[in-house]
Amino acid sequence: MKKALTKMCDYVVRVQVTALEEGGFLATCPDLPGCRAEGRSIPEVLDFISDVAEKVIGLMQVEGLQIPENIRMHRRREALQSEILVSVVGG
């Protein structure tokens, strides 16, 4: 049975960014299988992957699926920049 979303939650999600041979960047979320995005720059790909992760987690909530353990809720008082992992390979 699908659940209706009642409140907005913020989550901290690990992101890995890799430089693509043909140019641009690929971002993936190791803790969310299938969560990936491509962009022309690191800021762009991080913006895209944020949108994709938001949709994936939202769908998981609607379907009643468990959010992976490595993805935790974010309290707004916490410093977010210390929680983001960005690994760039190549260049």
C-alpha positions in Angstrom: 0.0 0.0 0.0 1.4 3.4 -1.0 1.8 6.0 1.7 1.0 9.7 1.3 3.8 12.1 2.2 2.9 14.3 5.1 6.0 16.3 5.8 9.2 17.3 4.1 12.5 15.7 5.4 16.0 16.6 4.5 18.6 13.8 4.0 22.4 13.6 3.7 23.4 11.6 0.7 27.0 10.7 -0.3 27.8 11.7 -3.9 30.7 10.6 -6.1 31.7 12.8 -9.1 33.8 11.4 -11.9 35.2 13.3 -14.9 34.1 11.7 -18.1 36.6 11.0 -20.9 34.4 12.8 -23.5 34.0 15.8 -21.2 31.6 16.7 -18.4 31.0 14.8 -15.2 29.1 11.8 -13.9 27.6 11.9 -10.4 26.4 8.9 -8.6 25.0 8.2 -5.1 26.7 4.9 -3.9 23.9 4.4 -1.3 21.1 4.8 -3.8 21.4 2.2 -6.7 20.6 3.7 -10.0 20.8 7.3 -8.8 23.0 9.0 -11.4 23.3 12.3 -13.4 25.6 13.9 -15.9 26.5 17.5 -16.3 28.9 19.9 -18.0 30.5 21.2 -14.7 30.8 20.0 -11.1 28.2 22.6 -9.9 25.8 21.6 -12.6 26.1 17.8 -12.0 25.7 18.3 -8.2 22.5 20.3 -8.9 21.2 17.5 -11.1 22.2 14.7 -8.8 20.4 16.5 -5.9 17.2 16.5 -7.9 17.5 12.9 -8.9 18.3 11.8 -5.3 15.3 13.8 -4.0 13.0 12.0 -6.5 14.4 8.5 -5.7 14.1 9.0 -2.0 10.6 10.4 -2.4 9.5 7.4 -4.5 11.0 5.1 -1.9 8.9 6.8 0.8 5.7 6.7 -1.3 6.3 3.0 -2.0 6.9 2.3 1.7 10.5 1.1 1.0 13.2 1.5 3.7 15.7 4.3 3.1 19.2 2.8 3.1 21.0 3.0 6.5 23.9 5.2 5.1 21.4 7.9 4.2 20.4 9.8 7.3 18.1 12.6 8.1 19.7 16.1 8.2 19.0 18.5 11.1 19.1 22.0 9.8 21.4 23.1 12.6 24.2 20.8 11.2 26.9 22.0 8.9 26.1 20.2 5.6 29.4 20.9 3.8 31.2 18.5 6.1 28.9 15.7 5.1 29.4 15.7 1.3 32.0 13.4 -0.3 33.1 14.4 -3.8 35.7 12.3 -5.5 36.9 13.5 -8.9 38.8 10.9 -11.0 40.7 12.1 -14.1 40.7 15.6 -15.3 
